[in-house]
Amino acid sequence: MTIQNLTELRNILLALHKELLEYQKQIYEATVGPINSPNQYYNLVVNDSNFAWLRTLSALVISIDEALEAKQAPDVKTIRGIFSYTKKLLTATGFGDTFETHYVTAIQKNAHVSLMHGKIMQLLQM
């Protein structure tokens, strides 16, 4: 596993995060009402309980960014650890935690999320 693999994982996780934000935004607007400004949207993403499940994925992307930007490049053990955590996070375990519940539903209801999930799982097989 290389820094290039980690960068590729980061990029697809970021795209997945963006797609999941849009997915959750659509659910929010259908159930609560329209989001009227980028500032309102930002505040919802950061503070609203409807978006809280996505913060786990946000934290993962941030941790990858920190590893990639560190003065010392991440070693193979660190990269494997990140890959392992990502696989565990994105694989249904049956524990039914909040992230898992929402994520599995998103995979089932959103074709883009499903495709990205497949790409990530392929990358994680390295």
RANORKA-V606647 format. One line per field, one symbol per residue. phi: phi as a letter, one per 20 degrees, with the letter a starting at -180 (. if undefined). psi: psi as a letter, one per 20 degrees, with the letter a starting at -180 (. if undefined). burial: b if it has 16 or more other ideal C-beta (glycine too) atoms within 10 Angstrom, else e. Layout:
# RANORKA-V606647
phi->???
psi->???
burial->???
This chain:
# RANORKA-V606647
phi->.cfffffffgffffffgfffffgffffgffddpfeebffffgfffedeffdgfffffgffffffgfffefgdgfegfffffffffffffedfdnfmfgfggfffffgfdcffffffgfffffffff
psi->prhgggggggghhgggggghggghgggghhhhrqpiqhgggghgghhqhhihhihghghggghgggghiqhpqqrhggghgggggggggjppijhkrgggggggggghiohgggghgggghghii.
burial->beeebbeebbebbeebbebbbebbbebbeeeeeebeeeeebeebbeeeeebebbeebbebbeebeebeeeeeebeeeebeebbeebeebbeeeeeeeebbebbeebbeebeebeebbeebeebbee
